[in-house]
Amino acid sequence: MTNDEKTARAVHNVIMENRKSLTISGVTDVDSFDERCISLYTQLGELVIRGRELHINSMSVETGDMTIDGDIWALNYGDKDKHGTVSFLGKLFR
């Protein structure tokens, strides 16, 4: 399978409501999180969410869906091919 085919099959959506609530699909890994920064990986690459009083409300390992609340200031995408070496979720569910 080529990279283009993998990208075509990858599903990643972000829905932001009033800069207070995020619903994200296609999450594959959570690298780190605190009340000011959540760093995660999606099927289409790295995503860093910055803000204040950020809180992960739910995360489904099976579906890759995540909901986040807080005062959202920025969404920054990084390298499409970058992946964490040891995942936070991997550590949690060993």
PDB file with one MODEL, atoms N, CA, C and O in Angstrom:
MODEL        1
ATOM      1  N   MET A   1       0.841  -1.172   0.000  1.00  0.00           N
ATOM      2  CA  MET A   1       0.000   0.000   0.000  1.00  0.00           C
ATOM      3  C   MET A   1       0.894   1.246   0.000  1.00  0.00           C
ATOM      4  O   MET A   1       1.832   1.341   0.791  1.00  0.00           O
ATOM      5  N   THR A   2       0.601   2.186  -0.878  1.00  0.00           N
ATOM      6  CA  THR A   2       1.394   3.408  -0.980  1.00  0.00           C
ATOM      7  C   THR A   2       0.981   4.401   0.106  1.00  0.00           C
ATOM      8  O   THR A   2      -0.057   4.237   0.746  1.00  0.00           O
ATOM      9  N   ASN A   3       1.805   5.430   0.307  1.00  0.00           N
ATOM     10  CA  ASN A   3       1.483   6.457   1.296  1.00  0.00           C
ATOM     11  C   ASN A   3       0.194   7.184   0.943  1.00  0.00           C
ATOM     12  O   ASN A   3      -0.574   7.550   1.833  1.00  0.00           O
ATOM     13  N   ASP A   4      -0.054   7.399  -0.356  1.00  0.00           N
ATOM     14  CA  ASP A   4      -1.289   8.064  -0.781  1.00  0.00           C
ATOM     15  C   ASP A   4      -2.509   7.228  -0.436  1.00  0.00           C
ATOM     16  O   ASP A   4      -3.539   7.770  -0.035  1.00  0.00           O
ATOM     17  N   GLU A   5      -2.402   5.907  -0.589  1.00  0.00           N
ATOM     18  CA  GLU A   5      -3.514   5.025  -0.244  1.00  0.00           C
ATOM     19  C   GLU A   5      -3.757   5.025   1.259  1.00  0.00           C
ATOM     20  O   GLU A   5      -4.906   5.020   1.701  1.00  0.00           O
ATOM     21  N   LYS A   6      -2.682   5.031   2.048  1.00  0.00           N
ATOM     22  CA  LYS A   6      -2.820   5.085   3.501  1.00  0.00           C
ATOM     23  C   LYS A   6      -3.489   6.385   3.928  1.00  0.00           C
ATOM     24  O   LYS A   6      -4.353   6.382   4.804  1.00  0.00           O
ATOM     25  N   THR A   7      -3.094   7.494   3.313  1.00  0.00           N
ATOM     26  CA  THR A   7      -3.682   8.792   3.642  1.00  0.00           C
ATOM     27  C   THR A   7      -5.153   8.829   3.262  1.00  0.00           C
ATOM     28  O   THR A   7      -5.970   9.383   3.997  1.00  0.00           O
ATOM     29  N   ALA A   8      -5.494   8.247   2.128  1.00  0.00           N
ATOM     30  CA  ALA A   8      -6.885   8.232   1.685  1.00  0.00           C
ATOM     31  C   ALA A   8      -7.760   7.441   2.648  1.00  0.00           C
ATOM     32  O   ALA A   8      -8.929   7.781   2.830  1.00  0.00           O
ATOM     33  N   ARG A   9      -7.221   6.390   3.270  1.00  0.00           N
ATOM     34  CA  ARG A   9      -7.981   5.571   4.208  1.00  0.00           C
ATOM     35  C   ARG A   9      -8.010   6.177   5.607  1.00  0.00           C
ATOM     36  O   ARG A   9      -8.891   5.854   6.403  1.00  0.00           O
ATOM     37  N   ALA A  10      -7.065   7.043   5.910  1.00  0.00           N
ATOM     38  CA  ALA A  10      -6.997   7.653   7.230  1.00  0.00           C
ATOM     39  C   ALA A  10      -8.145   8.635   7.409  1.00  0.00           C
ATOM     40  O   ALA A  10      -8.459   9.417   6.512  1.00  0.00           O
ATOM     41  N   VAL A  11      -8.761   8.582   8.576  1.00  0.00           N
ATOM     42  CA  VAL A  11      -9.856   9.478   8.895  1.00  0.00           C
ATOM     43  C   VAL A  11      -9.451  10.304  10.102  1.00  0.00           C
ATOM     44  O   VAL A  11      -9.135   9.768  11.164  1.00  0.00           O
ATOM     45  N   HIS A  12      -9.466  11.615   9.922  1.00  0.00           N
ATOM     46  CA  HIS A  12      -9.140  12.518  11.022  1.00  0.00           C
ATOM     47  C   HIS A  12      -9.991  13.769  10.874  1.00  0.00           C
ATOM     48  O   HIS A  12      -9.936  14.457   9.856  1.00  0.00           O
ATOM     49  N   ASN A  13     -10.775  14.052  11.900  1.00  0.00           N
ATOM     50  CA  ASN A  13     -11.619  15.241  11.910  1.00  0.00           C
ATOM     51  C   ASN A  13     -11.455  15.966  13.226  1.00  0.00           C
ATOM     52  O   ASN A  13     -11.226  15.354  14.269  1.00  0.00           O
ATOM     53  N   VAL A  14     -11.576  17.287  13.161  1.00  0.00           N
ATOM     54  CA  VAL A  14     -11.561  18.120  14.355  1.00  0.00           C
ATOM     55  C   VAL A  14     -12.772  19.039  14.289  1.00  0.00           C
ATOM     56  O   VAL A  14     -12.978  19.750  13.305  1.00  0.00           O
ATOM     57  N   ILE A  15     -13.560  19.010  15.342  1.00  0.00           N
ATOM     58  CA  ILE A  15     -14.705  19.918  15.446  1.00  0.00           C
ATOM     59  C   ILE A  15     -14.501  20.747  16.708  1.00  0.00           C
ATOM     60  O   ILE A  15     -14.417  20.210  17.812  1.00  0.00           O
ATOM     61  N   MET A  16     -14.421  22.076  16.527  1.00  0.00           N
ATOM     62  CA  MET A  16     -14.269  22.971  17.662  1.00  0.00           C
ATOM     63  C   MET A  16     -15.542  23.796  17.806  1.00  0.00           C
ATOM     64  O   MET A  16     -16.071  24.333  16.832  1.00  0.00           O
ATOM     65  N   GLU A  17     -16.020  23.883  19.049  1.00  0.00           N
ATOM     66  CA  GLU A  17     -17.221  24.656  19.332  1.00  0.00           C
ATOM     67  C   GLU A  17     -16.872  25.786  20.293  1.00  0.00           C
ATOM     68  O   GLU A  17     -16.508  25.546  21.444  1.00  0.00           O
ATOM     69  N   ASN A  18     -16.988  27.033  19.803  1.00  0.00           N
ATOM     70  CA  ASN A  18     -16.805  28.234  20.613  1.00  0.00           C
ATOM     71  C   ASN A  18     -15.459  28.309  21.332  1.00  0.00           C
ATOM     72  O   ASN A  18     -15.364  28.924  22.394  1.00  0.00           O
ATOM     73  N   ARG A  19     -14.429  27.700  20.774  1.00  0.00           N
ATOM     74  CA  ARG A  19     -13.086  27.667  21.365  1.00  0.00           C
ATOM     75  C   ARG A  19     -13.088  27.125  22.788  1.00  0.00           C
ATOM     76  O   ARG A  19     -12.187  27.427  23.571  1.00  0.00           O
ATOM     77  N   LYS A  20     -14.105  26.319  23.127  1.00  0.00           N
ATOM     78  CA  LYS A  20     -14.226  25.746  24.465  1.00  0.00           C
ATOM     79  C   LYS A  20     -14.286  24.226  24.453  1.00  0.00           C
ATOM     80  O   LYS A  20     -14.048  23.584  25.476  1.00  0.00           O
ATOM     81  N   SER A  21     -14.600  23.654  23.312  1.00  0.00           N
ATOM     82  CA  SER A  21     -14.794  22.209  23.240  1.00  0.00           C
ATOM     83  C   SER A  21     -14.263  21.680  21.906  1.00  0.00           C
ATOM     84  O   SER A  21     -14.540  22.247  20.849  1.00  0.00           O
ATOM     85  N   LEU A  22     -13.494  20.586  21.969  1.00  0.00           N
ATOM     86  CA  LEU A  22     -12.969  19.926  20.771  1.00  0.00           C
ATOM     87  C   LEU A  22     -13.433  18.480  20.737  1.00  0.00           C
ATOM     88  O   LEU A  22     -13.431  17.792  21.758  1.00  0.00           O
ATOM     89  N   THR A  23     -13.823  18.034  19.573  1.00  0.00           N
ATOM     90  CA  THR A  23     -14.066  16.618  19.325  1.00  0.00           C
ATOM     91  C   THR A  23     -13.111  16.222  18.213  1.00  0.00           C
ATOM     92  O   THR A  23     -13.132  16.806  17.130  1.00  0.00           O
ATOM     93  N   ILE A  24     -12.277  15.230  18.480  1.00  0.00           N
ATOM     94  CA  ILE A  24     -11.242  14.826  17.535  1.00  0.00           C
ATOM     95  C   ILE A  24     -11.406  13.345  17.226  1.00  0.00           C
ATOM     96  O   ILE A  24     -11.587  12.536  18.136  1.00  0.00           O
ATOM     97  N   SER A  25     -11.344  12.986  15.945  1.00  0.00           N
ATOM     98  CA  SER A  25     -11.358  11.577  15.551  1.00  0.00           C
ATOM     99  C   SER A  25     -10.017  11.236  14.913  1.00  0.00           C
ATOM    100  O   SER A  25      -9.296  12.124  14.459  1.00  0.00           O
ATOM    101  N   GLY A  26      -9.690   9.966  14.881  1.00  0.00           N
ATOM    102  CA  GLY A  26      -8.446   9.514  14.273  1.00  0.00           C
ATOM    103  C   GLY A  26      -7.240   9.633  15.180  1.00  0.00           C
ATOM    104  O   GLY A  26      -6.108   9.637  14.697  1.00  0.00           O
ATOM    105  N   VAL A  27      -7.454   9.730  16.489  1.00  0.00           N
ATOM    106  CA  VAL A  27      -6.338   9.818  17.436  1.00  0.00           C
ATOM    107  C   VAL A  27      -5.728   8.427  17.602  1.00  0.00           C
ATOM    108  O   VAL A  27      -6.434   7.457  17.878  1.00  0.00           O
ATOM    109  N   THR A  28      -4.417   8.344  17.432  1.00  0.00           N
ATOM    110  CA  THR A  28      -3.734   7.058  17.569  1.00  0.00           C
ATOM    111  C   THR A  28      -2.882   6.967  18.823  1.00  0.00           C
ATOM    112  O   THR A  28      -2.562   5.868  19.276  1.00  0.00           O
ATOM    113  N   ASP A  29      -2.505   8.129  19.400  1.00  0.00           N
ATOM    114  CA  ASP A  29      -1.589   8.113  20.540  1.00  0.00           C
ATOM    115  C   ASP A  29      -1.644   9.465  21.246  1.00  0.00           C
ATOM    116  O   ASP A  29      -1.812  10.502  20.604  1.00  0.00           O
ATOM    117  N   VAL A  30      -1.501   9.448  22.566  1.00  0.00           N
ATOM    118  CA  VAL A  30      -1.363  10.680  23.336  1.00  0.00           C
ATOM    119  C   VAL A  30       0.048  10.690  23.900  1.00  0.00           C
ATOM    120  O   VAL A  30       0.424   9.809  24.673  1.00  0.00           O
ATOM    121  N   ASP A  31       0.830  11.696  23.506  1.00  0.00           N
ATOM    122  CA  ASP A  31       2.219  11.778  23.940  1.00  0.00           C
ATOM    123  C   ASP A  31       2.326  12.366  25.336  1.00  0.00           C
ATOM    124  O   ASP A  31       3.000  11.804  26.199  1.00  0.00           O
ATOM    125  N   SER A  32       1.660  13.505  25.565  1.00  0.00           N
ATOM    126  CA  SER A  32       1.689  14.134  26.886  1.00  0.00           C
ATOM    127  C   SER A  32       0.513  15.091  27.005  1.00  0.00           C
ATOM    128  O   SER A  32      -0.071  15.515  26.008  1.00  0.00           O
ATOM    129  N   PHE A  33       0.178  15.421  28.255  1.00  0.00           N
ATOM    130  CA  PHE A  33      -0.887  16.392  28.462  1.00  0.00           C
ATOM    131  C   PHE A  33      -0.773  17.020  29.842  1.00  0.00           C
ATOM    132  O   PHE A  33      -0.351  16.383  30.807  1.00  0.00           O
ATOM    133  N   ASP A  34      -1.156  18.267  29.906  1.00  0.00           N
ATOM    134  CA  ASP A  34      -1.349  18.978  31.157  1.00  0.00           C
ATOM    135  C   ASP A  34      -2.409  20.038  30.906  1.00  0.00           C
ATOM    136  O   ASP A  34      -3.035  20.035  29.847  1.00  0.00           O
ATOM    137  N   GLU A  35      -2.623  20.933  31.841  1.00  0.00           N
ATOM    138  CA  GLU A  35      -3.725  21.889  31.685  1.00  0.00           C
ATOM    139  C   GLU A  35      -3.450  22.976  30.643  1.00  0.00           C
ATOM    140  O   GLU A  35      -4.353  23.743  30.308  1.00  0.00           O
ATOM    141  N   ARG A  36      -2.210  23.057  30.119  1.00  0.00           N
ATOM    142  CA  ARG A  36      -1.870  24.071  29.115  1.00  0.00           C
ATOM    143  C   ARG A  36      -1.533  23.496  27.736  1.00  0.00           C
ATOM    144  O   ARG A  36      -1.556  24.229  26.747  1.00  0.00           O
ATOM    145  N   CYS A  37      -1.220  22.202  27.653  1.00  0.00           N
ATOM    146  CA  CYS A  37      -0.789  21.626  26.377  1.00  0.00           C
ATOM    147  C   CYS A  37      -1.133  20.139  26.307  1.00  0.00           C
ATOM    148  O   CYS A  37      -0.858  19.385  27.241  1.00  0.00           O
ATOM    149  N   ILE A  38      -1.734  19.728  25.199  1.00  0.00           N
ATOM    150  CA  ILE A  38      -1.995  18.317  24.931  1.00  0.00           C
ATOM    151  C   ILE A  38      -1.308  17.987  23.618  1.00  0.00           C
ATOM    152  O   ILE A  38      -1.610  18.583  22.583  1.00  0.00           O
ATOM    153  N   SER A  39      -0.386  17.038  23.662  1.00  0.00           N
ATOM    154  CA  SER A  39       0.351  16.612  22.474  1.00  0.00           C
ATOM    155  C   SER A  39      -0.110  15.207  22.118  1.00  0.00           C
ATOM    156  O   SER A  39      -0.020  14.292  22.936  1.00  0.00           O
ATOM    157  N   LEU A  40      -0.607  15.040  20.890  1.00  0.00           N
ATOM    158  CA  LEU A  40      -1.115  13.734  20.477  1.00  0.00           C
ATOM    159  C   LEU A  40      -0.762  13.462  19.028  1.00  0.00           C
ATOM    160  O   LEU A  40      -0.281  14.339  18.311  1.00  0.00           O
ATOM    161  N   TYR A  41      -1.008  12.244  18.616  1.00  0.00           N
ATOM    162  CA  TYR A  41      -0.780  11.830  17.233  1.00  0.00           C
ATOM    163  C   TYR A  41      -2.091  11.337  16.654  1.00  0.00           C
ATOM    164  O   TYR A  41      -2.855  10.622  17.301  1.00  0.00           O
ATOM    165  N   THR A  42      -2.328  11.743  15.412  1.00  0.00           N
ATOM    166  CA  THR A  42      -3.519  11.306  14.696  1.00  0.00           C
ATOM    167  C   THR A  42      -3.077  10.437  13.518  1.00  0.00           C
ATOM    168  O   THR A  42      -1.884  10.256  13.275  1.00  0.00           O
ATOM    169  N   GLN A  43      -4.039   9.916  12.811  1.00  0.00           N
ATOM    170  CA  GLN A  43      -3.735   9.111  11.639  1.00  0.00           C
ATOM    171  C   GLN A  43      -3.053   9.935  10.561  1.00  0.00           C
ATOM    172  O   GLN A  43      -2.438   9.378   9.652  1.00  0.00           O
ATOM    173  N   LEU A  44      -3.155  11.267  10.652  1.00  0.00           N
ATOM    174  CA  LEU A  44      -2.531  12.126   9.657  1.00  0.00           C
ATOM    175  C   LEU A  44      -1.385  12.954  10.222  1.00  0.00           C
ATOM    176  O   LEU A  44      -0.952  13.917   9.589  1.00  0.00           O
ATOM    177  N   GLY A  45      -0.887  12.597  11.401  1.00  0.00           N
ATOM    178  CA  GLY A  45       0.282  13.274  11.937  1.00  0.00           C
ATOM    179  C   GLY A  45       0.093  13.831  13.338  1.00  0.00           C
ATOM    180  O   GLY A  45      -0.922  13.606  13.996  1.00  0.00           O
ATOM    181  N   GLU A  46       1.103  14.562  13.763  1.00  0.00           N
ATOM    182  CA  GLU A  46       1.159  15.130  15.106  1.00  0.00           C
ATOM    183  C   GLU A  46       0.207  16.329  15.245  1.00  0.00           C
ATOM    184  O   GLU A  46       0.045  17.109  14.307  1.00  0.00           O
ATOM    185  N   LEU A  47      -0.416  16.468  16.418  1.00  0.00           N
ATOM    186  CA  LEU A  47      -1.290  17.598  16.707  1.00  0.00           C
ATOM    187  C   LEU A  47      -1.020  18.059  18.129  1.00  0.00           C
ATOM    188  O   LEU A  47      -1.055  17.257  19.063  1.00  0.00           O
ATOM    189  N   VAL A  48      -0.748  19.362  18.298  1.00  0.00           N
ATOM    190  CA  VAL A  48      -0.530  19.945  19.617  1.00  0.00           C
ATOM    191  C   VAL A  48      -1.627  20.967  19.863  1.00  0.00           C
ATOM    192  O   VAL A  48      -1.839  21.874  19.058  1.00  0.00           O
ATOM    193  N   ILE A  49      -2.322  20.809  20.987  1.00  0.00           N
ATOM    194  CA  ILE A  49      -3.399  21.710  21.370  1.00  0.00           C
ATOM    195  C   ILE A  49      -2.903  22.534  22.555  1.00  0.00           C
ATOM    196  O   ILE A  49      -2.452  21.978  23.557  1.00  0.00           O
ATOM    197  N   ARG A  50      -2.987  23.850  22.440  1.00  0.00           N
ATOM    198  CA  ARG A  50      -2.547  24.735  23.523  1.00  0.00           C
ATOM    199  C   ARG A  50      -3.723  25.559  24.022  1.00  0.00           C
ATOM    200  O   ARG A  50      -4.623  25.920  23.263  1.00  0.00           O
ATOM    201  N   GLY A  51      -3.690  25.849  25.329  1.00  0.00           N
ATOM    202  CA  GLY A  51      -4.751  26.646  25.911  1.00  0.00           C
ATOM    203  C   GLY A  51      -4.587  26.755  27.410  1.00  0.00           C
ATOM    204  O   GLY A  51      -3.477  26.685  27.938  1.00  0.00           O
ATOM    205  N   ARG A  52      -5.701  26.926  28.085  1.00  0.00           N
ATOM    206  CA  ARG A  52      -5.709  27.060  29.534  1.00  0.00           C
ATOM    207  C   ARG A  52      -6.825  26.182  30.079  1.00  0.00           C
ATOM    208  O   ARG A  52      -7.908  26.101  29.500  1.00  0.00           O
ATOM    209  N   GLU A  53      -6.547  25.527  31.198  1.00  0.00           N
ATOM    210  CA  GLU A  53      -7.505  24.642  31.859  1.00  0.00           C
ATOM    211  C   GLU A  53      -8.020  23.561  30.906  1.00  0.00           C
ATOM    212  O   GLU A  53      -9.211  23.249  30.896  1.00  0.00           O
ATOM    213  N   LEU A  54      -7.110  22.991  30.104  1.00  0.00           N
ATOM    214  CA  LEU A  54      -7.475  21.919  29.175  1.00  0.00           C
ATOM    215  C   LEU A  54      -7.740  20.638  29.954  1.00  0.00           C
ATOM    216  O   LEU A  54      -7.039  20.322  30.916  1.00  0.00           O
ATOM    217  N   HIS A  55      -8.751  19.915  29.529  1.00  0.00           N
ATOM    218  CA  HIS A  55      -9.142  18.674  30.201  1.00  0.00           C
ATOM    219  C   HIS A  55      -9.612  17.670  29.160  1.00  0.00           C
ATOM    220  O   HIS A  55     -10.484  17.977  28.347  1.00  0.00           O
ATOM    221  N   ILE A  56      -9.039  16.471  29.181  1.00  0.00           N
ATOM    222  CA  ILE A  56      -9.501  15.390  28.303  1.00  0.00           C
ATOM    223  C   ILE A  56     -10.715  14.759  28.970  1.00  0.00           C
ATOM    224  O   ILE A  56     -10.596  14.137  30.025  1.00  0.00           O
ATOM    225  N   ASN A  57     -11.877  14.919  28.357  1.00  0.00           N
ATOM    226  CA  ASN A  57     -13.108  14.367  28.920  1.00  0.00           C
ATOM    227  C   ASN A  57     -13.266  12.891  28.626  1.00  0.00           C
ATOM    228  O   ASN A  57     -13.662  12.114  29.495  1.00  0.00           O
ATOM    229  N   SER A  58     -12.954  12.506  27.397  1.00  0.00           N
ATOM    230  CA  SER A  58     -13.087  11.093  27.030  1.00  0.00           C
ATOM    231  C   SER A  58     -12.086  10.753  25.943  1.00  0.00           C
ATOM    232  O   SER A  58     -11.678  11.607  25.157  1.00  0.00           O
ATOM    233  N   MET A  59     -11.696   9.478  25.917  1.00  0.00           N
ATOM    234  CA  MET A  59     -10.787   8.963  24.894  1.00  0.00           C
ATOM    235  C   MET A  59     -11.129   7.505  24.679  1.00  0.00           C
ATOM    236  O   MET A  59     -11.115   6.708  25.617  1.00  0.00           O
ATOM    237  N   SER A  60     -11.433   7.164  23.458  1.00  0.00           N
ATOM    238  CA  SER A  60     -11.723   5.782  23.112  1.00  0.00           C
ATOM    239  C   SER A  60     -10.535   5.190  22.369  1.00  0.00           C
ATOM    240  O   SER A  60     -10.196   5.633  21.272  1.00  0.00           O
ATOM    241  N   VAL A  61      -9.913   4.198  22.965  1.00  0.00           N
ATOM    242  CA  VAL A  61      -8.785   3.521  22.334  1.00  0.00           C
ATOM    243  C   VAL A  61      -9.267   2.749  21.100  1.00  0.00           C
ATOM    244  O   VAL A  61      -8.545   2.648  20.108  1.00  0.00           O
ATOM    245  N   GLU A  62     -10.479   2.210  21.163  1.00  0.00           N
ATOM    246  CA  GLU A  62     -11.011   1.414  20.053  1.00  0.00           C
ATOM    247  C   GLU A  62     -11.316   2.263  18.820  1.00  0.00           C
ATOM    248  O   GLU A  62     -10.980   1.874  17.702  1.00  0.00           O
ATOM    249  N   THR A  63     -11.951   3.420  19.017  1.00  0.00           N
ATOM    250  CA  THR A  63     -12.380   4.232  17.876  1.00  0.00           C
ATOM    251  C   THR A  63     -11.437   5.380  17.548  1.00  0.00           C
ATOM    252  O   THR A  63     -11.468   5.904  16.435  1.00  0.00           O
ATOM    253  N   GLY A  64     -10.593   5.781  18.506  1.00  0.00           N
ATOM    254  CA  GLY A  64      -9.687   6.907  18.287  1.00  0.00           C
ATOM    255  C   GLY A  64     -10.357   8.261  18.455  1.00  0.00           C
ATOM    256  O   GLY A  64      -9.830   9.279  18.005  1.00  0.00           O
ATOM    257  N   ASP A  65     -11.526   8.277  19.105  1.00  0.00           N
ATOM    258  CA  ASP A  65     -12.247   9.524  19.333  1.00  0.00           C
ATOM    259  C   ASP A  65     -11.849  10.117  20.683  1.00  0.00           C
ATOM    260  O   ASP A  65     -11.633   9.391  21.654  1.00  0.00           O
ATOM    261  N   MET A  66     -11.755  11.441  20.729  1.00  0.00           N
ATOM    262  CA  MET A  66     -11.364  12.143  21.950  1.00  0.00           C
ATOM    263  C   MET A  66     -12.170  13.424  22.065  1.00  0.00           C
ATOM    264  O   MET A  66     -12.453  14.073  21.057  1.00  0.00           O
ATOM    265  N   THR A  67     -12.546  13.798  23.291  1.00  0.00           N
ATOM    266  CA  THR A  67     -13.177  15.086  23.532  1.00  0.00           C
ATOM    267  C   THR A  67     -12.351  15.845  24.560  1.00  0.00           C
ATOM    268  O   THR A  67     -11.880  15.276  25.545  1.00  0.00           O
ATOM    269  N   ILE A  68     -12.186  17.140  24.311  1.00  0.00           N
ATOM    270  CA  ILE A  68     -11.371  18.015  25.151  1.00  0.00           C
ATOM    271  C   ILE A  68     -12.170  19.282  25.435  1.00  0.00           C
ATOM    272  O   ILE A  68     -12.817  19.829  24.542  1.00  0.00           O
ATOM    273  N   ASP A  69     -12.121  19.748  26.694  1.00  0.00           N
ATOM    274  CA  ASP A  69     -12.732  21.012  27.080  1.00  0.00           C
ATOM    275  C   ASP A  69     -11.674  21.933  27.647  1.00  0.00           C
ATOM    276  O   ASP A  69     -10.645  21.471  28.139  1.00  0.00           O
ATOM    277  N   GLY A  70     -11.914  23.227  27.585  1.00  0.00           N
ATOM    278  CA  GLY A  70     -11.016  24.219  28.154  1.00  0.00           C
ATOM    279  C   GLY A  70     -11.027  25.477  27.308  1.00  0.00           C
ATOM    280  O   GLY A  70     -11.838  25.617  26.392  1.00  0.00           O
ATOM    281  N   ASP A  71     -10.130  26.379  27.617  1.00  0.00           N
ATOM    282  CA  ASP A  71      -9.966  27.613  26.854  1.00  0.00           C
ATOM    283  C   ASP A  71      -8.909  27.339  25.782  1.00  0.00           C
ATOM    284  O   ASP A  71      -7.714  27.369  26.075  1.00  0.00           O
ATOM    285  N   ILE A  72      -9.337  27.072  24.539  1.00  0.00           N
ATOM    286  CA  ILE A  72      -8.447  26.617  23.472  1.00  0.00           C
ATOM    287  C   ILE A  72      -7.858  27.812  22.741  1.00  0.00           C
ATOM    288  O   ILE A  72      -8.590  28.656  22.222  1.00  0.00           O
ATOM    289  N   TRP A  73      -6.527  27.881  22.703  1.00  0.00           N
ATOM    290  CA  TRP A  73      -5.825  29.002  22.075  1.00  0.00           C
ATOM    291  C   TRP A  73      -5.263  28.636  20.710  1.00  0.00           C
ATOM    292  O   TRP A  73      -5.266  29.469  19.803  1.00  0.00           O
ATOM    293  N   ALA A  74      -4.775  27.388  20.541  1.00  0.00           N
ATOM    294  CA  ALA A  74      -4.110  27.049  19.278  1.00  0.00           C
ATOM    295  C   ALA A  74      -4.163  25.557  19.003  1.00  0.00           C
ATOM    296  O   ALA A  74      -4.135  24.737  19.920  1.00  0.00           O
ATOM    297  N   LEU A  75      -4.240  25.222  17.726  1.00  0.00           N
ATOM    298  CA  LEU A  75      -4.086  23.852  17.233  1.00  0.00           C
ATOM    299  C   LEU A  75      -2.930  23.889  16.250  1.00  0.00           C
ATOM    300  O   LEU A  75      -3.002  24.582  15.236  1.00  0.00           O
ATOM    301  N   ASN A  76      -1.864  23.152  16.536  1.00  0.00           N
ATOM    302  CA  ASN A  76      -0.685  23.140  15.665  1.00  0.00           C
ATOM    303  C   ASN A  76      -0.433  21.729  15.171  1.00  0.00           C
ATOM    304  O   ASN A  76      -0.290  20.792  15.956  1.00  0.00           O
ATOM    305  N   TYR A  77      -0.380  21.598  13.848  1.00  0.00           N
ATOM    306  CA  TYR A  77      -0.046  20.310  13.249  1.00  0.00           C
ATOM    307  C   TYR A  77       1.448  20.226  12.987  1.00  0.00           C
ATOM    308  O   TYR A  77       2.085  21.217  12.628  1.00  0.00           O
ATOM    309  N   GLY A  78       1.997  19.038  13.169  1.00  0.00           N
ATOM    310  CA  GLY A  78       3.414  18.810  12.919  1.00  0.00           C
ATOM    311  C   GLY A  78       3.608  17.814  11.799  1.00  0.00           C
ATOM    312  O   GLY A  78       2.761  17.677  10.917  1.00  0.00           O
ATOM    313  N   ASP A  79       4.728  17.123  11.843  1.00  0.00           N
ATOM    314  CA  ASP A  79       5.150  16.165  10.832  1.00  0.00           C
ATOM    315  C   ASP A  79       4.118  15.052  10.660  1.00  0.00           C
ATOM    316  O   ASP A  79       3.650  14.475  11.641  1.00  0.00           O
ATOM    317  N   LYS A  80       3.770  14.757   9.415  1.00  0.00           N
ATOM    318  CA  LYS A  80       2.825  13.676   9.134  1.00  0.00           C
ATOM    319  C   LYS A  80       3.398  12.296   9.442  1.00  0.00           C
ATOM    320  O   LYS A  80       2.652  11.372   9.764  1.00  0.00           O
ATOM    321  N   ASP A  81       4.730  12.153   9.344  1.00  0.00           N
ATOM    322  CA  ASP A  81       5.340  10.839   9.518  1.00  0.00           C
ATOM    323  C   ASP A  81       5.904  10.615  10.908  1.00  0.00           C
ATOM    324  O   ASP A  81       6.396   9.523  11.194  1.00  0.00           O
ATOM    325  N   LYS A  82       5.849  11.610  11.780  1.00  0.00           N
ATOM    326  CA  LYS A  82       6.436  11.494  13.112  1.00  0.00           C
ATOM    327  C   LYS A  82       5.504  10.713  14.030  1.00  0.00           C
ATOM    328  O   LYS A  82       4.302  10.972  14.080  1.00  0.00           O
ATOM    329  N   HIS A  83       6.066   9.764  14.747  1.00  0.00           N
ATOM    330  CA  HIS A  83       5.298   8.966  15.704  1.00  0.00           C
ATOM    331  C   HIS A  83       6.088   8.849  16.988  1.00  0.00           C
ATOM    332  O   HIS A  83       7.316   8.767  16.968  1.00  0.00           O
ATOM    333  N   GLY A  84       5.378   8.841  18.108  1.00  0.00           N
ATOM    334  CA  GLY A  84       6.034   8.678  19.406  1.00  0.00           C
ATOM    335  C   GLY A  84       6.613   7.285  19.536  1.00  0.00           C
ATOM    336  O   GLY A  84       6.075   6.333  18.969  1.00  0.00           O
ATOM    337  N   THR A  85       7.711   7.152  20.282  1.00  0.00           N
ATOM    338  CA  THR A  85       8.342   5.849  20.437  1.00  0.00           C
ATOM    339  C   THR A  85       7.615   4.993  21.463  1.00  0.00           C
ATOM    340  O   THR A  85       7.373   3.811  21.218  1.00  0.00           O
ATOM    341  N   VAL A  86       7.261   5.574  22.613  1.00  0.00           N
ATOM    342  CA  VAL A  86       6.494   4.857  23.613  1.00  0.00           C
ATOM    343  C   VAL A  86       5.272   5.704  23.935  1.00  0.00           C
ATOM    344  O   VAL A  86       5.399   6.829  24.417  1.00  0.00           O
ATOM    345  N   SER A  87       4.113   5.173  23.673  1.00  0.00           N
ATOM    346  CA  SER A  87       2.909   5.966  23.823  1.00  0.00           C
ATOM    347  C   SER A  87       2.446   6.023  25.268  1.00  0.00           C
ATOM    348  O   SER A  87       2.688   5.111  26.059  1.00  0.00           O
ATOM    349  N   PHE A  88       1.777   7.117  25.589  1.00  0.00           N
ATOM    350  CA  PHE A  88       1.171   7.259  26.902  1.00  0.00           C
ATOM    351  C   PHE A  88       0.094   6.192  27.088  1.00  0.00           C
ATOM    352  O   PHE A  88       0.024   5.558  28.142  1.00  0.00           O
ATOM    353  N   LEU A  89      -0.744   5.991  26.072  1.00  0.00           N
ATOM    354  CA  LEU A  89      -1.792   4.976  26.168  1.00  0.00           C
ATOM    355  C   LEU A  89      -1.185   3.582  26.264  1.00  0.00           C
ATOM    356  O   LEU A  89      -1.708   2.712  26.961  1.00  0.00           O
ATOM    357  N   GLY A  90      -0.074   3.382  25.554  1.00  0.00           N
ATOM    358  CA  GLY A  90       0.623   2.107  25.646  1.00  0.00           C
ATOM    359  C   GLY A  90       1.100   1.828  27.058  1.00  0.00           C
ATOM    360  O   GLY A  90       1.018   0.698  27.538  1.00  0.00           O
ATOM    361  N   LYS A  91       1.602   2.869  27.724  1.00  0.00           N
ATOM    362  CA  LYS A  91       2.040   2.744  29.112  1.00  0.00           C
ATOM    363  C   LYS A  91       0.860   2.455  30.027  1.00  0.00           C
ATOM    364  O   LYS A  91       0.967   1.665  30.965  1.00  0.00           O
ATOM    365  N   LEU A  92      -0.268   3.102  29.747  1.00  0.00           N
ATOM    366  CA  LEU A  92      -1.451   2.925  30.585  1.00  0.00           C
ATOM    367  C   LEU A  92      -2.023   1.520  30.506  1.00  0.00           C
ATOM    368  O   LEU A  92      -2.427   0.944  31.516  1.00  0.00           O
ATOM    369  N   PHE A  93      -2.053   0.971  29.284  1.00  0.00           N
ATOM    370  CA  PHE A  93      -2.739  -0.297  29.073  1.00  0.00           C
ATOM    371  C   PHE A  93      -1.814  -1.494  28.927  1.00  0.00           C
ATOM    372  O   PHE A  93      -2.171  -2.471  28.269  1.00  0.00           O
ATOM    373  N   ARG A  94      -0.645  -1.437  29.522  1.00  0.00           N
ATOM    374  CA  ARG A  94       0.265  -2.597  29.490  1.00  0.00           C
ATOM    375  C   ARG A  94      -0.205  -3.645  30.451  1.00  0.00           C
ATOM    376  O   ARG A  94       0.422  -4.697  30.573  1.00  0.00           O
TER     377      ARG A  94
ENDMDL
END
